[in-house]
Amino acid sequence: MKICRFNDNRLGVVQDNQVYDVTAVRDQVLRGQSNDGWADPVIARLPELVKLIGDVRKLRDPVPLASVRLLSPVKRPSKLVAAPTNYKAHITEMQKVSASNTVRRSPDIGEAGMFLKATSALIGPSEGIRLRFPERRNDHEVELALIIGKTANQVGQAKALDYVAGYCIGLDITLRGPEDRSFRKSIDTYAVLGPWLVTADEIPDPDNLQLKLGVNNELHQDANTKDMVYSIRRLIEFSSAFYTLHPGDVIYTGTPSGVAPIRPGDTLIAEIEKIGRMEVAVKAA
Ligand code: MN
């Protein structure tokens, strides 16, 4: 099932370019539930919600997908976890950048560990990226993003996928420069998530998905998640070895080669197999 959040925090199911409003079902599921703790309440109850929604073919009164404003599919994750340098060709590319200017050489993911992006950077595709330092280099990075579905603490690879609620397209927008990675990547609007969440049952093998990103009419990134250094399972094991992952937490799994500068007026077109496609506008701050 493809679940979106749209307009004024409404919940929808996406099917054949139509959106079916299931906000009433969500509100019924959340009624009387406490909102304590770090879990996103909707993601924490996603299995129950999906069950209540039932057969998508029986839903009625859709609106065209093109008529809604898509928000981040997760409203309030406790963490945006991200993998640095998780594709070999991107590591080579960043080493070339670092040889030519001030960016340090990128260490291996096992050495560097994961990093965090501020949750306040999170937006959906309709909101647009607002470039804060246009005189500096700001890059696009398309990434498979996974959403944690249940509390995960020290989870081994064998069981790791049991903890995934679903998958989205993530854009890890990046200001290049000497500051700490989490600082440069936490600017407001620099964490895009969308266009919807595809529930994990529709993607049994997340380690074999084609992902692409174009700027305007030019294709920049075109790769497959099978070329990741750390697989999806290993990323969950690695991050949950350090901290508890809560329902709604997002893991950005790293970007392949082809990153390039973006400028106000650009349109980013991102696509991941079995998830979908989204367009995101780049604007001046
Ligand atoms: Mn990244």
py3Dmol code that shows the C-alpha trace and the ligand (Angstrom):
import py3Dmol

protein = """\
ATOM      1  CA  MET A   1       0.000   0.000   0.000  1.00  0.00           C
ATOM      2  CA  LYS A   2       1.172   3.527  -0.807  1.00  0.00           C
ATOM      3  CA  ILE A   3       0.387   5.877   2.053  1.00  0.00           C
ATOM      4  CA  CYS A   4       0.781   9.633   1.767  1.00  0.00           C
ATOM      5  CA  ARG A   5       0.305  12.639   3.970  1.00  0.00           C
ATOM      6  CA  PHE A   6      -1.172  15.577   2.091  1.00  0.00           C
ATOM      7  CA  ASN A   7      -2.656  19.081   2.236  1.00  0.00           C
ATOM      8  CA  ASP A   8      -3.455  19.962   5.858  1.00  0.00           C
ATOM      9  CA  ASN A   9      -2.053  16.755   7.472  1.00  0.00           C
ATOM     10  CA  ARG A  10      -4.592  14.477   5.804  1.00  0.00           C
ATOM     11  CA  LEU A  11      -3.767  10.811   5.280  1.00  0.00           C
ATOM     12  CA  GLY A  12      -4.229   9.197   1.892  1.00  0.00           C
ATOM     13  CA  VAL A  13      -3.820   5.990  -0.044  1.00  0.00           C
ATOM     14  CA  VAL A  14      -2.307   6.422  -3.522  1.00  0.00           C
ATOM     15  CA  GLN A  15      -3.459   4.189  -6.354  1.00  0.00           C
ATOM     16  CA  ASP A  16      -3.340   4.820 -10.139  1.00  0.00           C
ATOM     17  CA  ASN A  17      -2.595   8.554  -9.801  1.00  0.00           C
ATOM     18  CA  GLN A  18      -5.521   9.032  -7.430  1.00  0.00           C
ATOM     19  CA  VAL A  19      -5.539   9.780  -3.710  1.00  0.00           C
ATOM     20  CA  TYR A  20      -8.159   8.221  -1.425  1.00  0.00           C
ATOM     21  CA  ASP A  21      -8.631  10.146   1.818  1.00  0.00           C
ATOM     22  CA  VAL A  22      -8.382   7.812   4.839  1.00  0.00           C
ATOM     23  CA  THR A  23      -7.971  10.511   7.496  1.00  0.00           C
ATOM     24  CA  ALA A  24     -11.062   9.267   9.353  1.00  0.00           C
ATOM     25  CA  VAL A  25      -9.552   5.775   9.659  1.00  0.00           C
ATOM     26  CA  ARG A  26      -6.321   7.244  11.016  1.00  0.00           C
ATOM     27  CA  ASP A  27      -8.201   9.355  13.563  1.00  0.00           C
ATOM     28  CA  GLN A  28     -10.154   6.288  14.657  1.00  0.00           C
ATOM     29  CA  VAL A  29      -6.914   4.318  15.170  1.00  0.00           C
ATOM     30  CA  LEU A  30      -5.311   7.160  17.135  1.00  0.00           C
ATOM     31  CA  ARG A  31      -8.350   7.865  19.337  1.00  0.00           C
ATOM     32  CA  GLY A  32      -7.572   7.385  23.009  1.00  0.00           C
ATOM     33  CA  GLN A  33      -3.935   6.501  22.338  1.00  0.00           C
ATOM     34  CA  SER A  34      -1.346   8.263  24.438  1.00  0.00           C
ATOM     35  CA  ASN A  35       1.280  10.201  22.541  1.00  0.00           C
ATOM     36  CA  ASP A  36       4.139   9.630  24.990  1.00  0.00           C
ATOM     37  CA  GLY A  37       7.561   8.461  23.960  1.00  0.00           C
ATOM     38  CA  TRP A  38       9.539   8.888  20.784  1.00  0.00           C
ATOM     39  CA  ALA A  39       7.410   6.915  18.328  1.00  0.00           C
ATOM     40  CA  ASP A  40       5.499   8.601  15.537  1.00  0.00           C
ATOM     41  CA  PRO A  41       1.926   7.577  16.483  1.00  0.00           C
ATOM     42  CA  VAL A  42       0.744   6.872  12.923  1.00  0.00           C
ATOM     43  CA  ILE A  43       3.762   4.769  11.927  1.00  0.00           C
ATOM     44  CA  ALA A  44       3.624   2.883  15.238  1.00  0.00           C
ATOM     45  CA  ARG A  45       0.070   1.784  14.382  1.00  0.00           C
ATOM     46  CA  LEU A  46       0.550   1.271  10.679  1.00  0.00           C
ATOM     47  CA  PRO A  47      -0.291  -2.484  10.611  1.00  0.00           C
ATOM     48  CA  GLU A  48      -3.615  -1.785  12.354  1.00  0.00           C
ATOM     49  CA  LEU A  49      -4.282   1.149  10.052  1.00  0.00           C
ATOM     50  CA  VAL A  50      -3.549  -0.863   6.889  1.00  0.00           C
ATOM     51  CA  LYS A  51      -5.848  -3.638   8.113  1.00  0.00           C
ATOM     52  CA  LEU A  52      -8.697  -1.197   8.772  1.00  0.00           C
ATOM     53  CA  ILE A  53      -8.269   0.468   5.377  1.00  0.00           C
ATOM     54  CA  GLY A  54      -8.629  -2.988   3.853  1.00  0.00           C
ATOM     55  CA  ASP A  55      -9.043  -3.516   0.129  1.00  0.00           C
ATOM     56  CA  VAL A  56      -7.838  -0.432  -1.747  1.00  0.00           C
ATOM     57  CA  ARG A  57     -10.123  -1.288  -4.688  1.00  0.00           C
ATOM     58  CA  LYS A  58     -13.141  -0.685  -2.442  1.00  0.00           C
ATOM     59  CA  LEU A  59     -12.136   2.866  -1.502  1.00  0.00           C
ATOM     60  CA  ARG A  60     -14.310   5.627  -2.966  1.00  0.00           C
ATOM     61  CA  ASP A  61     -14.240   9.323  -3.978  1.00  0.00           C
ATOM     62  CA  PRO A  62     -10.597   9.815  -4.910  1.00  0.00           C
ATOM     63  CA  VAL A  63      -9.023  13.117  -5.899  1.00  0.00           C
ATOM     64  CA  PRO A  64      -6.338  13.376  -8.605  1.00  0.00           C
ATOM     65  CA  LEU A  65      -2.802  12.983  -7.249  1.00  0.00           C
ATOM     66  CA  ALA A  66      -1.774  16.107  -9.166  1.00  0.00           C
ATOM     67  CA  SER A  67      -4.292  18.186  -7.162  1.00  0.00           C
ATOM     68  CA  VAL A  68      -2.840  17.501  -3.693  1.00  0.00           C
ATOM     69  CA  ARG A  69       0.158  18.944  -1.862  1.00  0.00           C
ATOM     70  CA  LEU A  70       2.334  16.043  -0.728  1.00  0.00           C
ATOM     71  CA  LEU A  71       3.926  16.368   2.730  1.00  0.00           C
ATOM     72  CA  SER A  72       6.580  14.186   4.348  1.00  0.00           C
ATOM     73  CA  PRO A  73       4.968  10.725   4.772  1.00  0.00           C
ATOM     74  CA  VAL A  74       6.220  10.681   8.371  1.00  0.00           C
ATOM     75  CA  LYS A  75       5.144  13.665  10.406  1.00  0.00           C
ATOM     76  CA  ARG A  76       7.463  13.543  13.392  1.00  0.00           C
ATOM     77  CA  PRO A  77      10.360  11.075  13.377  1.00  0.00           C
ATOM     78  CA  SER A  78      12.604  11.118  16.448  1.00  0.00           C
ATOM     79  CA  LYS A  79      15.714  10.779  14.296  1.00  0.00           C
ATOM     80  CA  LEU A  80      16.862  11.179  10.711  1.00  0.00           C
ATOM     81  CA  VAL A  81      19.748   8.729  10.562  1.00  0.00           C
ATOM     82  CA  ALA A  82      21.956   8.828   7.462  1.00  0.00           C
ATOM     83  CA  ALA A  83      24.713   6.743   5.929  1.00  0.00           C
ATOM     84  CA  PRO A  84      27.771   8.538   4.561  1.00  0.00           C
ATOM     85  CA  THR A  85      29.687   7.237   1.532  1.00  0.00           C
ATOM     86  CA  ASN A  86      27.762   3.998   1.021  1.00  0.00           C
ATOM     87  CA  TYR A  87      28.391   3.484  -2.726  1.00  0.00           C
ATOM     88  CA  LYS A  88      31.919   2.796  -4.019  1.00  0.00           C
ATOM     89  CA  ALA A  89      31.645   5.048  -7.086  1.00  0.00           C
ATOM     90  CA  HIS A  90      30.459   7.945  -4.886  1.00  0.00           C
ATOM     91  CA  ILE A  91      33.463   7.448  -2.557  1.00  0.00           C
ATOM     92  CA  THR A  92      35.815   7.817  -5.551  1.00  0.00           C
ATOM     93  CA  GLU A  93      33.904  10.897  -6.683  1.00  0.00           C
ATOM     94  CA  MET A  94      34.151  12.547  -3.246  1.00  0.00           C
ATOM     95  CA  GLN A  95      37.882  11.772  -3.062  1.00  0.00           C
ATOM     96  CA  LYS A  96      38.288  13.737  -6.302  1.00  0.00           C
ATOM     97  CA  VAL A  97      36.366  16.668  -4.789  1.00  0.00           C
ATOM     98  CA  SER A  98      38.509  16.548  -1.648  1.00  0.00           C
ATOM     99  CA  ALA A  99      41.747  16.540  -3.646  1.00  0.00           C
ATOM    100  CA  SER A 100      40.679  19.762  -5.360  1.00  0.00           C
ATOM    101  CA  ASN A 101      39.501  21.834  -2.389  1.00  0.00           C
ATOM    102  CA  THR A 102      38.824  21.956   1.330  1.00  0.00           C
ATOM    103  CA  VAL A 103      36.580  18.894   1.784  1.00  0.00           C
ATOM    104  CA  ARG A 104      38.286  16.164   3.811  1.00  0.00           C
ATOM    105  CA  ARG A 105      38.740  12.646   2.470  1.00  0.00           C
ATOM    106  CA  SER A 106      35.669  10.547   3.298  1.00  0.00           C
ATOM    107  CA  PRO A 107      36.482   7.583   5.527  1.00  0.00           C
ATOM    108  CA  ASP A 108      34.796   4.204   5.153  1.00  0.00           C
ATOM    109  CA  ILE A 109      31.274   3.961   6.620  1.00  0.00           C
ATOM    110  CA  GLY A 110      32.505   1.422   9.190  1.00  0.00           C
ATOM    111  CA  GLU A 111      35.039   3.977  10.449  1.00  0.00           C
ATOM    112  CA  ALA A 112      32.847   7.057  10.104  1.00  0.00           C
ATOM    113  CA  GLY A 113      29.630   5.588  11.506  1.00  0.00           C
ATOM    114  CA  MET A 114      26.222   7.010  10.702  1.00  0.00           C
ATOM    115  CA  PHE A 115      25.347  10.684  11.118  1.00  0.00           C
ATOM    116  CA  LEU A 116      22.161  12.544  12.040  1.00  0.00           C
ATOM    117  CA  LYS A 117      20.261  15.220  10.175  1.00  0.00           C
ATOM    118  CA  ALA A 118      18.108  17.581  12.234  1.00  0.00           C
ATOM    119  CA  THR A 119      14.436  16.570  12.176  1.00  0.00           C
ATOM    120  CA  SER A 120      13.582  20.254  11.605  1.00  0.00           C
ATOM    121  CA  ALA A 121      15.108  19.885   8.116  1.00  0.00           C
ATOM    122  CA  LEU A 122      12.351  17.453   7.075  1.00  0.00           C
ATOM    123  CA  ILE A 123       9.937  18.399   4.286  1.00  0.00           C
ATOM    124  CA  GLY A 124       7.694  16.728   1.727  1.00  0.00           C
ATOM    125  CA  PRO A 125       8.069  17.135  -2.027  1.00  0.00           C
ATOM    126  CA  SER A 126       5.482  19.915  -2.384  1.00  0.00           C
ATOM    127  CA  GLU A 127       7.322  22.259  -0.033  1.00  0.00           C
ATOM    128  CA  GLY A 128      10.488  22.827  -2.080  1.00  0.00           C
ATOM    129  CA  ILE A 129      14.134  23.124  -1.064  1.00  0.00           C
ATOM    130  CA  ARG A 130      15.209  26.596  -0.016  1.00  0.00           C
ATOM    131  CA  LEU A 131      18.927  27.138  -0.610  1.00  0.00           C
ATOM    132  CA  ARG A 132      20.401  28.981   2.343  1.00  0.00           C
ATOM    133  CA  PHE A 133      23.938  29.713   1.102  1.00  0.00           C
ATOM    134  CA  PRO A 134      23.565  30.069  -2.683  1.00  0.00           C
ATOM    135  CA  GLU A 135      27.139  31.362  -3.089  1.00  0.00           C
ATOM    136  CA  ARG A 136      28.444  27.994  -1.832  1.00  0.00           C
ATOM    137  CA  ARG A 137      28.065  24.571  -3.431  1.00  0.00           C
ATOM    138  CA  ASN A 138      24.781  22.831  -2.529  1.00  0.00           C
ATOM    139  CA  ASP A 139      24.412  19.295  -3.897  1.00  0.00           C
ATOM    140  CA  HIS A 140      21.570  16.886  -4.498  1.00  0.00           C
ATOM    141  CA  GLU A 141      21.831  13.325  -3.163  1.00  0.00           C
ATOM    142  CA  VAL A 142      19.090  10.821  -3.983  1.00  0.00           C
ATOM    143  CA  GLU A 143      18.815   7.924  -1.547  1.00  0.00           C
ATOM    144  CA  LEU A 144      16.539   5.036  -0.702  1.00  0.00           C
ATOM    145  CA  ALA A 145      14.995   5.958   2.670  1.00  0.00           C
ATOM    146  CA  LEU A 146      13.553   3.366   5.014  1.00  0.00           C
ATOM    147  CA  ILE A 147      11.066   3.995   7.789  1.00  0.00           C
ATOM    148  CA  ILE A 148      11.385   2.032  11.013  1.00  0.00           C
ATOM    149  CA  GLY A 149       8.086   0.395  12.037  1.00  0.00           C
ATOM    150  CA  LYS A 150       8.798  -0.945  15.518  1.00  0.00           C
ATOM    151  CA  THR A 151      11.254  -0.240  18.297  1.00  0.00           C
ATOM    152  CA  ALA A 152      14.642  -1.624  17.274  1.00  0.00           C
ATOM    153  CA  ASN A 153      17.502  -1.975  19.715  1.00  0.00           C
ATOM    154  CA  GLN A 154      20.581  -4.079  18.890  1.00  0.00           C
ATOM    155  CA  VAL A 155      18.871  -5.877  16.038  1.00  0.00           C
ATOM    156  CA  GLY A 156      20.890  -8.419  14.043  1.00  0.00           C
ATOM    157  CA  GLN A 157      20.889  -8.572  10.257  1.00  0.00           C
ATOM    158  CA  ALA A 158      18.818 -11.777  10.137  1.00  0.00           C
ATOM    159  CA  LYS A 159      15.787 -10.037  11.665  1.00  0.00           C
ATOM    160  CA  ALA A 160      16.475  -6.473  10.521  1.00  0.00           C
ATOM    161  CA  LEU A 161      13.840  -6.243   7.785  1.00  0.00           C
ATOM    162  CA  ASP A 162      11.109  -7.197  10.301  1.00  0.00           C
ATOM    163  CA  TYR A 163      11.584  -3.711  11.756  1.00  0.00           C
ATOM    164  CA  VAL A 164      10.911  -1.813   8.519  1.00  0.00           C
ATOM    165  CA  ALA A 165       7.475  -0.221   8.048  1.00  0.00           C
ATOM    166  CA  GLY A 166       8.169   0.900   4.500  1.00  0.00           C
ATOM    167  CA  TYR A 167      10.267   2.789   2.016  1.00  0.00           C
ATOM    168  CA  CYS A 168      10.356   6.287   0.529  1.00  0.00           C
ATOM    169  CA  ILE A 169      12.547   8.374  -1.727  1.00  0.00           C
ATOM    170  CA  GLY A 170      14.935  10.526   0.302  1.00  0.00           C
ATOM    171  CA  LEU A 171      16.896  13.578  -0.775  1.00  0.00           C
ATOM    172  CA  ASP A 172      19.867  14.323   1.477  1.00  0.00           C
ATOM    173  CA  ILE A 173      20.576  17.882   0.361  1.00  0.00           C
ATOM    174  CA  THR A 174      24.100  18.897   1.253  1.00  0.00           C
ATOM    175  CA  LEU A 175      26.016  22.122   1.653  1.00  0.00           C
ATOM    176  CA  ARG A 176      29.668  21.369   0.825  1.00  0.00           C
ATOM    177  CA  GLY A 177      32.377  22.822   3.013  1.00  0.00           C
ATOM    178  CA  PRO A 178      34.523  22.337   6.095  1.00  0.00           C
ATOM    179  CA  GLU A 179      31.808  22.212   8.794  1.00  0.00           C
ATOM    180  CA  ASP A 180      30.740  18.981  10.457  1.00  0.00           C
ATOM    181  CA  ARG A 181      28.585  16.850   8.168  1.00  0.00           C
ATOM    182  CA  SER A 182      25.470  16.933  10.361  1.00  0.00           C
ATOM    183  CA  PHE A 183      25.609  20.747  10.514  1.00  0.00           C
ATOM    184  CA  ARG A 184      25.872  21.181   6.726  1.00  0.00           C
ATOM    185  CA  LYS A 185      23.095  18.668   6.060  1.00  0.00           C
ATOM    186  CA  SER A 186      20.625  19.950   8.665  1.00  0.00           C
ATOM    187  CA  ILE A 187      19.643  23.250   7.071  1.00  0.00           C
ATOM    188  CA  ASP A 188      15.846  23.756   7.010  1.00  0.00           C
ATOM    189  CA  THR A 189      14.314  21.901   4.003  1.00  0.00           C
ATOM    190  CA  TYR A 190      17.522  19.865   3.342  1.00  0.00           C
ATOM    191  CA  ALA A 191      15.864  16.533   4.190  1.00  0.00           C
ATOM    192  CA  VAL A 192      13.180  15.667   1.646  1.00  0.00           C
ATOM    193  CA  LEU A 193      11.018  12.568   2.101  1.00  0.00           C
ATOM    194  CA  GLY A 194       8.336  11.411  -0.296  1.00  0.00           C
ATOM    195  CA  PRO A 195       6.331  11.080  -2.348  1.00  0.00           C
ATOM    196  CA  TRP A 196       4.611   8.475  -0.104  1.00  0.00           C
ATOM    197  CA  LEU A 197       5.499   5.483   2.052  1.00  0.00           C
ATOM    198  CA  VAL A 198       5.352   2.130   0.270  1.00  0.00           C
ATOM    199  CA  THR A 199       4.683  -0.563   2.859  1.00  0.00           C
ATOM    200  CA  ALA A 200       7.496  -3.103   3.249  1.00  0.00           C
ATOM    201  CA  ASP A 201       5.397  -6.037   1.935  1.00  0.00           C
ATOM    202  CA  GLU A 202       5.579  -4.471  -1.564  1.00  0.00           C
ATOM    203  CA  ILE A 203       9.408  -4.403  -1.508  1.00  0.00           C
ATOM    204  CA  PRO A 204      10.693  -7.804  -0.344  1.00  0.00           C
ATOM    205  CA  ASP A 205      14.223  -7.070  -1.619  1.00  0.00           C
ATOM    206  CA  PRO A 206      15.256  -3.441  -0.922  1.00  0.00           C
ATOM    207  CA  ASP A 207      18.836  -4.330  -1.867  1.00  0.00           C
ATOM    208  CA  ASN A 208      17.964  -4.432  -5.555  1.00  0.00           C
ATOM    209  CA  LEU A 209      16.185  -1.216  -6.544  1.00  0.00           C
ATOM    210  CA  GLN A 210      17.102   1.142  -9.350  1.00  0.00           C
ATOM    211  CA  LEU A 211      17.264   4.790  -8.237  1.00  0.00           C
ATOM    212  CA  LYS A 212      17.613   7.910 -10.369  1.00  0.00           C
ATOM    213  CA  LEU A 213      17.811  11.639 -10.059  1.00  0.00           C
ATOM    214  CA  GLY A 214      17.589  14.219 -12.805  1.00  0.00           C
ATOM    215  CA  VAL A 215      17.954  17.986 -12.632  1.00  0.00           C
ATOM    216  CA  ASN A 216      15.547  19.659 -15.057  1.00  0.00           C
ATOM    217  CA  ASN A 217      15.935  17.464 -18.150  1.00  0.00           C
ATOM    218  CA  GLU A 218      19.375  16.040 -17.372  1.00  0.00           C
ATOM    219  CA  LEU A 219      19.940  12.656 -15.711  1.00  0.00           C
ATOM    220  CA  HIS A 220      22.645  12.904 -13.002  1.00  0.00           C
ATOM    221  CA  GLN A 221      22.347   9.834 -10.797  1.00  0.00           C
ATOM    222  CA  ASP A 222      21.384   6.355 -12.009  1.00  0.00           C
ATOM    223  CA  ALA A 223      22.348   3.386  -9.841  1.00  0.00           C
ATOM    224  CA  ASN A 224      21.082   0.327  -7.994  1.00  0.00           C
ATOM    225  CA  THR A 225      20.910  -0.296  -4.249  1.00  0.00           C
ATOM    226  CA  LYS A 226      22.701  -3.608  -4.841  1.00  0.00           C
ATOM    227  CA  ASP A 227      25.908  -1.521  -5.119  1.00  0.00           C
ATOM    228  CA  MET A 228      25.653  -0.265  -1.540  1.00  0.00           C
ATOM    229  CA  VAL A 229      28.684  -0.972   0.680  1.00  0.00           C
ATOM    230  CA  TYR A 230      26.413  -1.640   3.709  1.00  0.00           C
ATOM    231  CA  SER A 231      23.137  -3.364   2.821  1.00  0.00           C
ATOM    232  CA  ILE A 232      19.778  -2.290   4.271  1.00  0.00           C
ATOM    233  CA  ARG A 233      20.025  -5.079   6.873  1.00  0.00           C
ATOM    234  CA  ARG A 234      23.528  -4.078   7.864  1.00  0.00           C
ATOM    235  CA  LEU A 235      22.575  -0.391   8.196  1.00  0.00           C
ATOM    236  CA  ILE A 236      19.795  -1.336  10.637  1.00  0.00           C
ATOM    237  CA  GLU A 237      22.160  -3.569  12.606  1.00  0.00           C
ATOM    238  CA  PHE A 238      24.867  -0.884  12.616  1.00  0.00           C
ATOM    239  CA  SER A 239      22.666   2.023  13.714  1.00  0.00           C
ATOM    240  CA  SER A 240      20.612   0.039  16.262  1.00  0.00           C
ATOM    241  CA  ALA A 241      23.880  -1.138  17.852  1.00  0.00           C
ATOM    242  CA  PHE A 242      24.375   2.486  18.931  1.00  0.00           C
ATOM    243  CA  TYR A 243      20.879   3.806  19.612  1.00  0.00           C
ATOM    244  CA  THR A 244      17.287   2.642  19.767  1.00  0.00           C
ATOM    245  CA  LEU A 245      15.387   3.207  16.549  1.00  0.00           C
ATOM    246  CA  HIS A 246      11.770   4.238  17.134  1.00  0.00           C
ATOM    247  CA  PRO A 247       8.733   3.845  14.870  1.00  0.00           C
ATOM    248  CA  GLY A 248       8.886   6.659  12.344  1.00  0.00           C
ATOM    249  CA  ASP A 249      12.670   7.032  12.441  1.00  0.00           C
ATOM    250  CA  VAL A 250      14.123   7.429   8.975  1.00  0.00           C
ATOM    251  CA  ILE A 251      17.348   5.924   7.657  1.00  0.00           C
ATOM    252  CA  TYR A 252      18.772   7.626   4.568  1.00  0.00           C
ATOM    253  CA  THR A 253      20.856   4.812   3.089  1.00  0.00           C
ATOM    254  CA  GLY A 254      23.482   6.821   1.193  1.00  0.00           C
ATOM    255  CA  THR A 255      23.787   8.263  -2.283  1.00  0.00           C
ATOM    256  CA  PRO A 256      25.383   6.837  -5.437  1.00  0.00           C
ATOM    257  CA  SER A 257      27.732   8.790  -7.719  1.00  0.00           C
ATOM    258  CA  GLY A 258      26.585  11.713  -9.843  1.00  0.00           C
ATOM    259  CA  VAL A 259      25.998  14.334  -7.144  1.00  0.00           C
ATOM    260  CA  ALA A 260      26.087  17.864  -8.539  1.00  0.00           C
ATOM    261  CA  PRO A 261      25.272  21.439  -7.556  1.00  0.00           C
ATOM    262  CA  ILE A 262      21.675  22.693  -7.539  1.00  0.00           C
ATOM    263  CA  ARG A 263      20.465  26.252  -8.015  1.00  0.00           C
ATOM    264  CA  PRO A 264      17.252  28.215  -7.421  1.00  0.00           C
ATOM    265  CA  GLY A 265      14.868  27.527 -10.297  1.00  0.00           C
ATOM    266  CA  ASP A 266      15.979  23.908 -10.732  1.00  0.00           C
ATOM    267  CA  THR A 267      13.511  21.037 -10.543  1.00  0.00           C
ATOM    268  CA  LEU A 268      14.785  17.766  -9.097  1.00  0.00           C
ATOM    269  CA  ILE A 269      13.100  14.651 -10.473  1.00  0.00           C
ATOM    270  CA  ALA A 270      13.762  11.607  -8.291  1.00  0.00           C
ATOM    271  CA  GLU A 271      12.605   8.089  -8.990  1.00  0.00           C
ATOM    272  CA  ILE A 272      13.019   4.735  -7.247  1.00  0.00           C
ATOM    273  CA  GLU A 273      11.782   1.445  -8.626  1.00  0.00           C
ATOM    274  CA  LYS A 274       8.653   0.083  -6.853  1.00  0.00           C
ATOM    275  CA  ILE A 275       8.212   3.386  -4.966  1.00  0.00           C
ATOM    276  CA  GLY A 276       7.495   6.057  -7.578  1.00  0.00           C
ATOM    277  CA  ARG A 277       8.630   9.439  -8.730  1.00  0.00           C
ATOM    278  CA  MET A 278       8.615  12.922  -7.265  1.00  0.00           C
ATOM    279  CA  GLU A 279       9.461  16.415  -8.394  1.00  0.00           C
ATOM    280  CA  VAL A 280      10.918  18.928  -5.982  1.00  0.00           C
ATOM    281  CA  ALA A 281      11.497  22.600  -6.720  1.00  0.00           C
ATOM    282  CA  VAL A 282      14.692  24.351  -5.652  1.00  0.00           C
ATOM    283  CA  LYS A 283      14.063  27.914  -4.473  1.00  0.00           C
ATOM    284  CA  ALA A 284      15.974  30.869  -3.110  1.00  0.00           C
ATOM    285  CA  ALA A 285      15.842  31.142   0.716  1.00  0.00           C
TER     286      ALA A 285
END
"""
ligand_1 = """\
1
MN
Mn 23.736 11.315 1.780
"""
view = py3Dmol.view(width=600, height=400)
view.addModel(protein, "pdb")
view.setStyle({"model": 0}, {"cartoon": {"style": "trace"}})
view.addModel(ligand_1, "xyz")
view.setStyle({"model": 1}, {"stick": {}})
view.zoomTo()
view.show()
